[in-house]
């Protein structure tokens, strides 16, 4: 870490080590412990120099070990942007203009898995936890897509974890957006169709009270499903899919122009030559 020193009797404070981002700003990744007062002085000088250089946003990544520097950064006008288990990201907008710094991630991604056998039966579960606990309501397996996990893999994983059934992903039948859910974030829920590759149920003891195969008509006849249309629509989509009048979205692998990673474009390829 650059430190305050004296040269020709004049105190000079060097800038915090940083590197440019892609949008005219700078990123500081703190790694070495330092006194909060020294950090505040160096940060103040750094902001002044970044301003003269025409920089815009300033990002400071503080590992959890350097949490003692948070107060000094906040006193200089930095705001919390987001936090992960091992670090906190602070941000500061230098120009006297409207800030174009993007907000933190605004959505959580969830899946609902429709697993349908040849007898028009669904895999359904009763949950031990959450709002469905103790209600006796049968629902399709649902869960949160993990960081770095694709939708179709998340759907297969959730079904396997909750019921022990191996599946093949078919398509995304529909999706829903809901706001103000988990800590004020929005929620994207993807309704997925999967084909069972095994049929013996071995439920997850920690989260699932019961699991079984249930006829679509019985699932839809539940009073809860009649009042909550997403459950009713799920049953209708099942029947439409079986009858061949519904075509969903399948994952099409595409190469990224920014790196070598493969991503997936979900498309309805019924009328496309792909």
C-alpha positions in Angstrom: 0.0 0.0 0.0 1.3 3.4 -0.9 1.9 5.5 2.2 2.1 9.1 3.2 5.7 10.4 3.1 7.6 13.7 3.1 9.6 15.1 0.2 11.4 18.5 0.5 9.3 19.2 3.6 6.0 18.8 1.8 3.6 16.0 2.7 2.5 14.0 -0.2 -0.2 11.4 -0.2 -0.1 8.9 -3.0 -3.2 7.4 -4.6 -4.7 4.0 -3.8 -3.7 1.3 -6.3 -6.4 0.9 -8.9 -7.2 -0.2 -12.4 -9.6 1.2 -14.9 -13.0 -0.4 -15.6 -14.7 -0.4 -19.0 -16.9 2.6 -18.3 -14.5 5.4 -17.4 -14.2 4.5 -13.8 -11.7 2.9 -11.5 -11.7 -0.2 -9.3 -9.8 -0.5 -6.0 -9.3 -4.0 -4.6 -8.0 -3.6 -1.0 -5.9 -6.5 0.2 -3.4 -5.1 2.7 -4.5 -4.0 6.2 -4.0 -0.3 7.1 -5.0 2.3 9.7 -8.5 3.7 8.9 -7.3 7.3 9.4 -4.5 6.7 6.9 -6.9 5.1 4.5 -9.3 8.0 4.7 -6.5 10.5 3.9 -5.2 8.5 0.9 -8.8 7.9 -0.3 -9.6 11.6 -0.2 -6.4 12.5 -2.2 -7.2 9.7 -4.6 -10.7 11.0 -5.3 -9.3 14.5 -6.0 -6.8 13.1 -8.5 -9.4 10.8 -10.2 -11.6 13.8 -10.6 -8.8 15.7 -12.4 -8.3 12.7 -14.6 -12.0 12.7 -15.6 -12.9 9.4 -13.9 -16.5 8.7 -13.1 -17.4 5.8 -10.8 -15.1 4.5 -8.1 -15.5 1.0 -6.9 -13.8 -0.2 -3.6 -13.8 -3.9 -2.9 -13.2 -4.6 0.8 -12.7 -8.2 2.0 -14.3 -9.0 5.2 -11.0 -8.9 7.0 -10.8 -5.1 6.2 -14.2 -4.2 7.5 -12.6 -1.6 9.7 -12.2 0.6 6.6 -15.9 0.8 5.8 -16.6 3.8 8.1 -13.7 5.9 6.5 -15.1 5.2 3.0 -18.6 6.1 4.0 -17.4 9.4 5.5 -16.0 10.3 2.1 -19.4 9.7 0.4 -19.2 6.1 -0.6 -22.4 4.0 -0.6 -23.0 0.3 -0.3 -23.6 -1.4 -3.6 -23.6 -5.1 -2.8 -22.2 -7.7 -0.5 -21.1 -11.3 -0.9 -20.1 -13.7 1.9 -16.4 -12.6 1.8 -16.5 -9.0 0.7 -18.4 -5.7 0.5 -18.5 -3.5 -2.6 -18.7 0.3 -2.1 -19.2 2.8 -4.8 -18.8 6.6 -5.4 -19.9 8.8 -8.3 -17.4 11.6 -9.0 -19.0 13.9 -11.6 -21.7 16.4 -10.6 -24.1 14.7 -13.0 -26.7 11.9 -12.8 -25.1 8.7 -11.7 -25.1 6.0 -14.4 -23.8 3.3 -12.0 -26.0 0.2 -12.4 -27.9 -1.0 -9.5 -27.2 -4.3 -7.8 -28.8 -7.5 -9.2 -32.6 -6.9 -9.1 -34.0 -10.4 -9.7 -33.9 -13.8 -8.2 -34.3 -16.8 -10.6 -36.6 -19.7 -9.7 -37.9 -22.8 -11.5 -40.9 -24.9 -11.3 -40.6 -28.5 -12.7 -43.4 -30.3 -14.4 -42.4 -34.0 -14.6 -45.1 -35.9 -16.6 -45.2 -39.6 -17.2 -47.1 -41.5 -20.0 -50.1 -42.0 -17.6 -50.6 -38.2 -17.4 -49.4 -38.1 -13.9 -47.3 -35.4 -12.3 -44.5 -35.6 -9.7 -45.8 -33.6 -6.8 -44.5 -32.9 -3.3 -45.6 -31.6 0.1 -43.0 -29.3 1.7 -41.7 -29.3 5.3 -40.7 -25.7 5.2 -41.9 -22.3 4.0 -45.5 -21.1 3.4 -46.7 -24.5 2.3 -45.6 -26.3 5.5 -48.5 -28.2 7.2 -51.1 -27.1 4.5 -51.4 -30.5 2.9 -51.0 -28.8 -0.5 -49.5 -30.9 -3.3 -47.3 -28.8 -5.6 -44.7 -29.4 -8.3 -41.0 -29.3 -7.3 -39.6 -25.8 -7.2 -36.4 -24.1 -6.3 -33.8 -21.4 -6.8 -31.3 -21.6 -9.7 -27.8 -21.5 -8.2 -25.1 -19.0 -9.2 -23.5 -20.0 -12.5 -26.2 -22.7 -13.1 -28.3 -22.8 -16.3 -32.1 -23.0 -16.1 -32.4 -26.5 -17.6 -29.7 -27.9 -15.3 -31.3 -26.2 -12.2 -34.7 -27.8 -13.1 -33.1 -31.3 -13.3 -31.2 -30.8 -10.1 -34.2 -29.7 -8.1 -36.3 -32.6 -9.2 -33.4 -35.0 -8.4 -32.8 -33.5 -5.0 -36.5 -33.4 -3.9 -37.7 -36.7 -5.4 -34.7 -38.7 -6.5 -36.1 -38.9 -10.0 -33.7 -38.6 -13.0 -35.1 -36.4 -15.8 -34.4 -35.1 -19.3 -35.2 -31.4 -19.9 -37.8 -30.8 -22.6 -38.5 -27.1 -22.6 -39.6 -23.9 -20.8 -43.4 -23.6 -21.1 -43.9 -20.2 -19.5 -42.4 -17.7 -17.1 -43.7 -15.2 -14.6 -42.3 -12.0 -13.1 -43.3 -10.9 -9.5 -42.0 -7.9 -7.6 -41.1 -7.1 -4.0 -40.4 -10.7 -2.9 -37.1 -11.7 -1.4 -35.7 -8.7 0.5 -37.6 -6.4 -2.0 -36.1 -8.0 -5.1 -38.1 -9.1 -8.1 -38.6 -12.8 -8.9 -38.5 -14.6 -12.3 -40.2 -18.0 -12.2 -39.6 -20.4 -15.1 -42.1 -23.2 -15.6 -40.2 -26.1 -17.1 -41.3 -29.4 -18.6 -39.1 -32.5 -18.0 -39.3 -36.1 -19.1 -38.8 -38.7 -16.4 -35.9 -41.2 -16.9 -36.7 -43.1 -13.7 -39.9 -43.5 -11.8 -39.2 -44.6 -8.2 -39.5 -41.7 -5.8 -36.9 -41.2 -3.0 -37.9 -38.0 -1.3 -35.5 -35.5 0.3 -36.0 -36.0 4.0 -34.7 -32.6 5.1 -37.2 -30.5 3.0 -39.9 -32.7 1.6 -42.7 -34.2 3.7 -44.1 -36.4 1.0 -43.8 -37.0 -2.7 -45.8 -39.0 -5.2 -47.2 -39.3 -8.8 -50.6 -37.7 -9.1 -53.1 -37.5 -12.0 -53.3 -34.0 -13.6 -57.0 -33.8 -12.9 -56.5 -34.5 -9.2 -53.7 -32.0 -9.0 -55.9 -29.3 -10.6 -58.9 -30.2 -8.4 -57.2 -29.1 -5.3 -59.0 -26.0 -3.8 -55.7 -24.2 -3.6 -55.0 -24.7 -7.3 -58.4 -23.4 -8.2 -57.7 -20.1 -6.4 -54.1 -19.6 -7.5 -54.0 -19.5 -11.2 -50.4 -20.3 -11.8 -51.1 -23.8 -10.5 -54.2 -24.1 -12.6 -52.3 -22.8 -15.7 -49.6 -25.4 -15.0 -52.1 -28.2 -15.3 -53.6 -26.7 -18.5 -50.1 -26.4 -20.0 -49.4 -30.0 -19.2 -52.5 -31.1 -21.1 -51.7 -28.7 -24.0 -48.2 -30.1 -24.2 -49.4 -33.7 -24.2 -52.0 -32.9 -26.9 -49.3 -31.3 -29.1 -50.8 -27.8 -29.2 -48.1 -26.2 -27.0 -44.5 -25.7 -28.0 -42.1 -24.3 -25.4 -38.6 -22.8 -25.5 -35.6 -25.0 -25.8 -32.0 -24.1 -24.9 -29.9 -23.4 -28.0 -26.2 -23.2 -27.2 -24.5 -20.1 -28.5 -20.9 -19.0 -28.4 -20.1 -15.8 -26.5 -18.4 -12.9 -28.4 -16.7 -11.8 -25.2 -15.2 -15.0 -23.9 -15.0 -18.7 -24.7 -18.0 -19.7 -22.5 -21.1 -21.2 -24.0 -24.5 -19.6 -23.1 -28.0 -20.7 -24.0 -30.6 -18.9 -26.1 -34.1 -20.2 -25.2 -36.1 -20.3 -28.5 -39.3 -21.7 -29.8 -37.9 -23.7 -32.7 -41.1 -25.1 -34.1 -41.0 -23.1 -37.3 -37.2 -22.6 -37.4 -34.6 -24.7 -39.2 -32.1 -25.0 -36.4 
